[in-house]
């Protein structure tokens, strides 16, 4: 891997290549899809908030892990 896909800015990972932007857009689209699906199937506000926060934290954790690992791998090669 010649060029890293992300740049770290504090606790955030900013995409700096085309593949990084694709990963960010796919994660954002999946988050929107998940929230809309949870909104349609929830019976109460607390049910929606609890499930959507858990889903969004999980999506963000996976995005951060991918970004962190690609930065580390690009430094090795």
Backbone as a chain_set.jsonl record, in Angstrom:
{"seq": "XXXXXXXXXXXXXXXXXXXXXXXXXXXXXXXXXXXXXXXXXXXXXXXXXXXXXXXXXXXXXXXXXXXXXXXXXXXXX", "coords": {"N": [[0.846, -1.156, 0.0], [0.857, 1.986, -1.066], [-0.053, 4.679, -0.658], [-1.724, 6.067, 2.14], [-5.187, 5.525, 3.035], [-6.581, 7.111, 4.748], [-6.345, 10.015, 6.906], [-5.292, 10.85, 10.092], [-6.862, 12.973, 12.354], [-6.736, 14.148, 15.256], [-9.116, 12.514, 17.077], [-10.51, 11.723, 14.927], [-10.887, 10.246, 11.652], [-9.962, 11.198, 8.542], [-10.865, 10.818, 5.189], [-8.524, 10.516, 2.538], [-8.099, 9.509, 0.076], [-9.53, 8.008, -2.891], [-10.587, 5.458, -2.299], [-10.864, 5.645, 0.462], [-12.9, 7.586, 0.618], [-14.964, 6.142, -0.571], [-15.345, 4.108, 1.321], [-16.186, 5.668, 3.511], [-18.593, 6.777, 2.457], [-20.078, 4.44, 1.99], [-20.329, 3.462, 4.626], [-21.796, 5.59, 5.743], [-24.138, 5.477, 4.198], [-25.08, 2.952, 4.945], [-25.545, 3.427, 7.652], [-27.643, 5.316, 7.533], [-29.584, 3.74, 6.258], [-29.942, 1.776, 8.226], [-30.947, 3.29, 10.398], [-33.344, 4.251, 9.313], [-34.678, 1.829, 8.907], [-34.871, 0.935, 11.56], [-36.485, 2.943, 12.578], [-38.899, 2.426, 11.309], [-39.628, 0.001, 12.433], [-39.758, 0.329, 15.163], [-41.467, 0.573, 18.314], [-41.599, 2.446, 20.273], [-40.185, 5.57, 21.413], [-37.941, 5.29, 23.058], [-37.148, 2.706, 22.451], [-36.379, 3.025, 19.772], [-34.246, 4.925, 20.031], [-32.387, 3.59, 21.696], [-31.704, 1.295, 20.149], [-30.806, 2.51, 17.758], [-28.631, 4.095, 18.583], [-26.861, 2.124, 19.513], [-26.407, 0.752, 17.074], [-25.239, 2.788, 15.484], [-22.917, 3.366, 16.927], [-21.589, 0.938, 16.665], [-21.199, 0.833, 13.847], [-19.539, 3.075, 13.558], [-17.339, 2.22, 15.061], [-16.379, 0.092, 13.521], [-15.701, 1.48, 11.157], [-13.677, 3.176, 12.189], [-11.802, 1.257, 13.006], [-11.09, 0.066, 10.549], [-9.972, 2.312, 9.272], [-7.853, 2.922, 11.036], [-6.288, 0.574, 10.886], [-5.576, 0.572, 8.152], [-3.987, 2.839, 8.03], [-1.859, 2.066, 9.7], [-0.876, -0.188, 8.297], [-0.059, 1.0, 5.901], [2.138, 2.424, 6.772], [3.93, 0.417, 7.322], [4.726, -0.627, 4.881]], "CA": [[0.0, 0.0, 0.0], [1.732, 3.147, -1.19], [-0.646, 5.873, -0.052], [-2.783, 5.718, 3.105], [-6.541, 5.901, 2.639], [-7.113, 8.061, 5.725], [-5.418, 10.828, 7.692], [-5.836, 11.0, 11.439], [-6.943, 14.338, 12.842], [-7.241, 13.974, 16.61], [-9.762, 11.209, 17.187], [-11.247, 11.502, 13.692], [-10.148, 9.769, 10.493], [-10.419, 11.916, 7.363], [-10.437, 10.119, 3.981], [-7.682, 11.317, 1.645], [-8.028, 8.862, -1.229], [-10.826, 7.596, -3.431], [-11.069, 4.292, -1.556], [-11.308, 6.147, 1.761], [-14.207, 8.225, 0.446], [-15.945, 5.083, -0.83], [-15.629, 3.472, 2.615], [-16.984, 6.624, 4.29], [-19.93, 6.87, 1.889], [-20.772, 3.169, 2.245], [-20.686, 3.451, 6.041], [-22.871, 6.565, 5.962], [-25.364, 4.947, 3.59], [-25.557, 1.859, 5.783], [-26.076, 4.022, 8.885], [-28.949, 5.893, 7.209], [-30.463, 2.603, 6.004], [-30.224, 1.145, 9.507], [-31.797, 4.175, 11.2], [-34.679, 4.251, 8.71], [-35.28, 0.533, 9.222], [-35.231, 0.911, 12.981], [-37.6, 3.862, 12.787], [-40.126, 1.786, 10.849], [-39.98, -1.166, 13.235], [-39.782, 0.652, 16.596], [-42.778, 0.807, 18.899], [-41.529, 3.596, 21.168], [-39.005, 6.415, 21.194], [-36.793, 4.716, 23.754], [-36.747, 1.542, 21.668], [-35.664, 3.545, 18.609], [-32.991, 5.568, 20.428], [-31.471, 2.566, 22.204], [-31.211, 0.476, 19.048], [-30.073, 3.293, 16.77], [-27.333, 4.478, 19.148], [-26.011, 0.938, 19.473], [-26.03, 0.494, 15.685], [-24.331, 3.835, 15.01], [-21.62, 3.18, 17.595], [-20.97, -0.233, 16.04], [-20.756, 1.235, 12.51], [-18.397, 3.967, 13.743], [-16.204, 1.433, 15.54], [-15.84, -0.646, 12.38], [-15.048, 2.478, 10.302], [-12.437, 3.599, 12.845], [-10.869, 0.135, 12.966], [-10.576, -0.037, 9.175], [-9.104, 3.464, 9.028], [-6.645, 2.77, 11.844], [-5.461, -0.51, 10.36], [-4.983, 0.95, 6.863], [-2.894, 3.782, 8.303], [-0.733, 1.301, 10.224], [-0.331, -1.043, 7.24], [0.633, 1.837, 4.919], [3.429, 2.815, 7.342], [4.83, -0.73, 7.301], [5.25, -0.869, 3.537]], "C": [[0.898, 1.229, 0.0], [1.198, 4.365, -0.439], [-1.713, 5.461, 0.955], [-4.142, 6.219, 2.62], [-7.108, 6.992, 3.523], [-5.981, 8.855, 6.364], [-6.068, 11.022, 9.048], [-5.745, 12.459, 11.869], [-7.574, 14.288, 14.229], [-7.822, 12.581, 16.756], [-10.538, 10.851, 15.92], [-10.322, 10.999, 12.596], [-10.761, 10.407, 9.252], [-9.958, 11.151, 6.126], [-9.625, 11.041, 3.078], [-7.493, 10.66, 0.294], [-9.428, 8.437, -1.655], [-11.41, 6.43, -2.642], [-11.551, 4.701, -0.163], [-12.67, 6.805, 1.681], [-15.298, 7.191, 0.181], [-16.327, 4.387, 0.478], [-16.489, 4.378, 3.484], [-18.413, 6.702, 3.771], [-20.731, 5.586, 2.1], [-21.194, 3.065, 3.712], [-21.818, 4.408, 6.353], [-24.193, 6.067, 5.389], [-25.933, 3.809, 4.429], [-26.141, 2.382, 7.096], [-27.462, 4.617, 8.646], [-29.974, 4.785, 6.984], [-30.883, 1.931, 7.318], [-31.178, 1.992, 10.353], [-33.216, 4.213, 10.629], [-35.394, 2.935, 9.005], [-35.695, 0.424, 10.674], [-36.403, 1.825, 13.277], [-38.918, 3.216, 12.383], [-40.566, 0.638, 11.754], [-40.061, -0.89, 14.735], [-41.199, 0.942, 17.071], [-42.782, 2.005, 19.848], [-40.247, 4.366, 20.874], [-37.781, 5.807, 21.865], [-36.272, 3.477, 23.04], [-35.923, 1.981, 20.457], [-34.294, 4.104, 18.989], [-31.975, 4.535, 20.891], [-30.864, 1.753, 21.054], [-30.395, 1.277, 18.038], [-28.712, 3.736, 17.305], [-26.378, 3.294, 19.141], [-25.529, 0.66, 18.051], [-25.023, 1.522, 15.175], [-22.954, 3.727, 15.661], [-20.872, 1.998, 16.973], [-20.442, 0.099, 14.642], [-19.531, 2.138, 12.619], [-17.161, 3.208, 14.217], [-15.568, 0.65, 14.392], [-15.121, 0.3, 11.419], [-13.704, 2.908, 10.899], [-11.39, 2.495, 12.826], [-10.262, -0.022, 11.577], [-9.613, 1.106, 8.886], [-7.787, 3.328, 9.785], [-5.72, 1.705, 11.263], [-4.838, -0.149, 9.005], [-3.87, 1.983, 7.036], [-1.671, 3.041, 8.778], [-0.07, 0.432, 9.155], [0.44, -0.202, 6.219], [1.987, 2.302, 5.455], [4.426, 1.662, 7.323], [5.478, -0.938, 5.941], [5.717, 0.391, 2.952]], "O": [[1.619, 1.476, 0.967], [1.924, 5.0, 0.326], [-2.531, 4.59, 0.657], [-4.231, 7.206, 1.891], [-8.01, 7.722, 3.112], [-4.825, 8.433, 6.367], [-7.258, 11.324, 9.138], [-4.694, 13.092, 11.763], [-8.795, 14.374, 14.366], [-7.12, 11.584, 16.585], [-11.155, 9.788, 15.851], [-9.125, 11.285, 12.602], [-11.932, 10.186, 8.945], [-8.769, 10.854, 6.011], [-9.987, 12.199, 2.874], [-6.79, 11.204, -0.559], [-10.379, 8.502, -0.876], [-12.605, 6.419, -2.349], [-12.539, 4.16, 0.334], [-13.508, 6.616, 2.563], [-16.426, 7.341, 0.652], [-17.503, 4.11, 0.713], [-17.426, 3.906, 4.128], [-19.354, 6.695, 4.565], [-21.933, 5.641, 2.359], [-22.305, 2.623, 4.003], [-22.707, 4.082, 7.139], [-25.242, 6.216, 6.014], [-27.148, 3.719, 4.603], [-27.125, 1.836, 7.595], [-28.36, 4.44, 9.469], [-31.104, 4.876, 7.464], [-32.046, 1.565, 7.49], [-32.111, 1.462, 10.955], [-34.185, 4.209, 11.387], [-36.584, 2.93, 9.318], [-36.755, -0.121, 10.983], [-37.229, 1.516, 14.136], [-39.941, 3.429, 13.034], [-41.757, 0.335, 11.831], [-40.4, -1.789, 15.505], [-42.021, 1.482, 16.331], [-43.846, 2.522, 20.191], [-39.351, 3.88, 20.184], [-36.694, 5.812, 21.287], [-35.065, 3.232, 23.032], [-34.892, 1.381, 20.151], [-33.294, 3.793, 18.342], [-30.808, 4.608, 20.506], [-29.651, 1.551, 21.002], [-29.399, 0.778, 17.515], [-27.735, 3.752, 16.556], [-25.206, 3.448, 18.797], [-24.351, 0.361, 17.851], [-24.057, 1.16, 14.504], [-21.938, 3.972, 15.01], [-19.658, 2.061, 16.78], [-19.338, -0.318, 14.292], [-18.581, 1.982, 11.852], [-16.046, 3.53, 13.807], [-14.343, 0.559, 14.308], [-14.048, -0.033, 10.916], [-12.706, 2.993, 10.183], [-10.205, 2.776, 12.646], [-9.054, -0.221, 11.445], [-8.546, 0.884, 8.314], [-6.721, 3.594, 9.229], [-4.511, 1.913, 11.162], [-3.697, -0.522, 8.735], [-2.911, 1.993, 6.264], [-0.56, 3.328, 8.333], [1.156, 0.326, 9.112], [1.479, -0.637, 5.723], [2.9, 2.551, 4.668], [5.635, 1.892, 7.309], [6.628, -1.368, 5.848], [6.197, 0.405, 1.818]]}, "num_chains": 1, "name": "protein.A"}
